[in-house]
């Protein structure tokens, strides 16, 4: 192998290593600068829009745990959901985001600064587990949308087990948040309506399916949408 070929080979290996480790976040990643950035975006910028355009109503804040060792799990209707959840809880939220979103440079920059990290929706990788465990050391809370992608309003379907698997590994509870109204796009102030309800913490269980169903039925109660369990 020539020097040029060896050099090119090293570059390829380096790129692959960077790609494979993209989803891993060390505790130092969740620093004060990112916390402030997320706060300004979600607690100030988006909250102003929610309350002017959508007349946001939030219920159940008394159910928010004082500690940070739990997983926030909300139903998913639109791209408005992640900043909405961040803005209504009293913790910085580190969200899982599908790895494809990080292929776009500007979006990758935006997501990185908001504290999100890339995951493969088809499998729970070792780097994802490492990130999840490192978040526990930061004071941030892990945020997940168990449906994996945006769903139509009215039904809770296609709930994946990944969030319950992570809860089992972390031995922590799951905080359900039900969202209604973010799927309605509005252009005139005060014509929209968003209601977010924070449920009671779902206790940790060794039974993954039990936690999945507990979350599904909790979201059903919080939103009025029908939970349809996946066929076992």
C-alpha positions as CSV (number, residue, x, y, z in Angstrom):
1,X,0.0,0.0,0.0
2,X,1.4,3.4,-1.0
3,X,1.7,6.4,1.3
4,X,-1.2,8.1,-0.5
5,X,-3.4,5.0,-0.2
6,X,-2.6,4.7,3.5
7,X,-3.4,8.3,4.1
8,X,-6.7,8.0,2.3
9,X,-7.5,4.8,4.3
10,X,-6.9,6.6,7.5
11,X,-9.2,9.5,6.5
12,X,-12.0,7.0,5.7
13,X,-11.5,5.2,9.0
14,X,-11.6,8.6,10.8
15,X,-14.8,9.6,9.1
16,X,-16.4,6.3,10.0
17,X,-15.3,6.7,13.6
18,X,-16.8,10.2,13.7
19,X,-20.0,8.9,12.2
20,X,-20.3,6.0,14.5
21,X,-19.6,8.1,17.6
22,X,-21.9,10.9,16.6
23,X,-24.7,9.8,18.9
24,X,-22.4,9.6,22.0
25,X,-22.5,12.6,24.3
26,X,-20.1,13.0,27.2
27,X,-21.4,14.6,30.4
28,X,-19.3,17.7,29.5
29,X,-21.4,18.2,26.4
30,X,-24.4,19.2,28.5
31,X,-22.7,22.4,29.8
32,X,-24.0,25.7,31.0
33,X,-23.9,27.3,27.5
34,X,-26.2,24.7,26.0
35,X,-28.5,24.9,29.0
36,X,-28.8,28.7,28.5
37,X,-29.3,28.3,24.8
38,X,-32.1,25.7,25.2
39,X,-33.7,27.9,27.8
40,X,-33.8,31.0,25.6
41,X,-35.1,29.0,22.6
42,X,-37.7,26.9,24.4
43,X,-38.7,29.0,27.4
44,X,-38.7,32.4,25.8
45,X,-38.9,32.2,22.0
46,X,-41.3,29.3,21.5
47,X,-43.3,30.0,24.6
48,X,-44.2,33.5,23.3
49,X,-45.4,31.9,20.1
50,X,-47.4,29.1,21.9
51,X,-49.2,31.6,24.1
52,X,-50.0,34.2,21.4
53,X,-50.7,31.9,18.5
54,X,-52.0,28.8,20.3
55,X,-53.3,30.0,23.7
56,X,-51.2,27.3,25.4
57,X,-52.7,25.7,28.6
58,X,-50.6,23.4,30.8
59,X,-51.9,21.2,33.5
60,X,-50.3,18.8,36.0
61,X,-47.1,20.7,36.9
62,X,-47.5,19.3,40.4
63,X,-46.6,15.9,39.0
64,X,-43.1,17.1,37.9
65,X,-40.5,15.2,40.0
66,X,-37.9,17.3,41.8
67,X,-35.1,15.0,40.8
68,X,-33.8,14.3,37.3
69,X,-33.6,10.5,37.2
70,X,-36.6,9.8,35.0
71,X,-37.6,9.8,31.3
72,X,-40.0,12.3,29.8
73,X,-42.2,10.5,27.2
74,X,-44.8,12.5,25.2
75,X,-47.0,11.7,22.3
76,X,-45.8,13.2,19.0
77,X,-48.0,15.2,16.7
78,X,-45.6,17.8,15.1
79,X,-42.2,19.5,15.2
80,X,-43.6,21.9,17.8
81,X,-43.7,19.1,20.4
82,X,-40.0,19.0,21.5
83,X,-39.6,22.7,22.4
84,X,-43.1,22.6,23.9
85,X,-42.1,19.9,26.4
86,X,-38.8,21.6,27.2
87,X,-40.7,24.8,27.9
88,X,-43.2,23.4,30.3
89,X,-40.9,21.3,32.5
90,X,-38.4,22.7,35.1
91,X,-35.4,20.8,33.7
92,X,-33.2,20.9,30.7
93,X,-34.2,18.1,28.3
94,X,-31.8,16.0,26.2
95,X,-33.8,14.6,23.3
96,X,-33.2,11.6,21.2
97,X,-33.4,12.5,17.5
98,X,-33.3,10.2,14.5
99,X,-29.8,10.1,13.1
100,X,-31.0,11.2,9.6
101,X,-31.7,14.7,10.9
102,X,-28.0,15.1,11.6
103,X,-27.1,14.7,8.0
104,X,-28.0,18.4,7.4
105,X,-25.2,20.7,8.6
106,X,-27.4,23.6,9.8
107,X,-30.0,21.3,11.4
108,X,-27.1,19.3,13.0
109,X,-25.8,22.6,14.5
110,X,-29.2,23.5,15.8
111,X,-29.9,20.1,17.4
112,X,-26.4,19.9,18.9
113,X,-26.9,23.3,20.6
114,X,-30.3,22.2,21.9
115,X,-28.7,19.2,23.5
116,X,-30.2,16.5,21.2
117,X,-28.3,13.4,20.2
118,X,-28.6,11.1,17.2
119,X,-30.0,7.6,17.5
120,X,-30.7,4.7,15.1
121,X,-34.5,4.1,15.4
122,X,-34.0,0.5,14.3
123,X,-31.6,-0.6,17.1
124,X,-30.4,0.5,20.5
125,X,-26.7,1.1,20.0
126,X,-24.0,0.9,22.6
127,X,-23.2,4.6,22.1
128,X,-26.8,5.5,22.7
129,X,-26.8,3.6,26.0
130,X,-23.6,5.3,27.0
131,X,-25.1,8.7,26.3
132,X,-28.3,7.9,28.2
133,X,-26.2,6.9,31.3
134,X,-24.0,10.0,31.0
135,X,-27.0,12.3,31.0
136,X,-27.8,11.0,34.5
137,X,-24.7,12.8,35.7
138,X,-25.6,16.2,34.2
139,X,-28.9,17.2,35.8
140,X,-30.6,17.1,32.4
141,X,-33.6,14.8,31.8
142,X,-33.8,12.4,28.9
143,X,-36.7,13.1,26.5
144,X,-38.2,10.5,24.1
145,X,-41.1,10.2,21.8
146,X,-42.1,6.5,22.1
147,X,-44.0,6.6,18.9
148,X,-40.8,7.2,17.1
149,X,-42.2,9.6,14.6
150,X,-45.1,12.1,14.3
151,X,-48.5,10.5,14.3
152,X,-52.0,11.7,13.4
153,X,-54.2,13.0,16.2
154,X,-56.9,10.7,17.6
155,X,-55.0,7.5,18.2
156,X,-51.8,6.4,20.0
157,X,-50.3,3.8,17.7
158,X,-46.9,2.3,16.8
159,X,-45.5,2.6,20.2
160,X,-42.0,1.3,20.3
161,X,-40.4,-0.5,23.3
162,X,-37.1,1.4,23.2
163,X,-38.1,4.0,25.9
164,X,-39.2,1.2,28.3
165,X,-36.0,-0.7,27.6
166,X,-34.0,2.3,28.5
167,X,-36.1,2.9,31.7
168,X,-35.3,-0.7,32.7
169,X,-31.6,-0.2,32.1
170,X,-31.6,3.1,34.1
171,X,-34.0,1.7,36.7
172,X,-36.0,4.9,36.5
173,X,-39.6,6.0,36.1
174,X,-41.4,7.4,33.0
175,X,-43.2,10.8,33.1
176,X,-46.1,10.8,30.5
177,X,-47.0,14.1,28.9
178,X,-50.1,14.3,26.7
179,X,-50.2,16.9,23.9
180,X,-53.2,18.0,22.0
181,X,-53.3,20.7,19.3
182,X,-49.8,21.1,17.9
183,X,-50.9,19.4,14.7
184,X,-53.1,22.4,13.8
185,X,-51.1,25.1,11.9
186,X,-52.4,28.6,12.5
187,X,-51.4,32.0,11.1
188,X,-53.7,34.3,13.0
189,X,-53.0,35.1,16.7
190,X,-55.1,33.4,19.3
191,X,-56.9,31.1,16.9
192,X,-55.0,27.9,17.8
193,X,-55.3,25.9,21.0
194,X,-52.6,23.6,22.6
195,X,-53.3,21.7,25.7
196,X,-50.4,19.9,27.5
197,X,-51.1,17.6,30.5
198,X,-48.4,16.2,32.7
199,X,-49.3,12.8,34.2
200,X,-48.1,11.0,37.2
201,X,-44.7,9.3,37.2
202,X,-45.0,5.7,35.9
203,X,-42.9,3.5,38.3
204,X,-40.0,1.5,37.1
205,X,-40.8,-2.2,36.3
206,X,-38.7,-5.1,35.1
207,X,-41.6,-5.9,32.7
208,X,-41.0,-3.8,29.6
209,X,-44.4,-4.4,28.1
210,X,-46.1,-3.4,31.3
211,X,-44.3,0.0,31.2
212,X,-45.2,0.4,27.5
213,X,-48.9,-0.2,28.2
214,X,-48.9,1.9,31.3
215,X,-47.5,4.8,29.2
216,X,-50.0,4.2,26.4
217,X,-53.0,4.2,28.7
218,X,-51.7,7.2,30.6
219,X,-51.5,9.2,27.3
220,X,-55.0,8.0,26.5
221,X,-56.3,9.5,29.7
222,X,-54.3,12.7,29.2
223,X,-55.3,13.4,25.6
224,X,-58.5,11.5,25.0
225,X,-56.8,9.7,22.1
226,X,-57.3,5.9,21.9
227,X,-54.3,3.8,22.8
228,X,-54.0,0.8,20.4
229,X,-51.4,-1.7,21.7
230,X,-49.1,-3.3,19.2
231,X,-49.8,-7.0,18.6
232,X,-47.5,-9.1,20.8
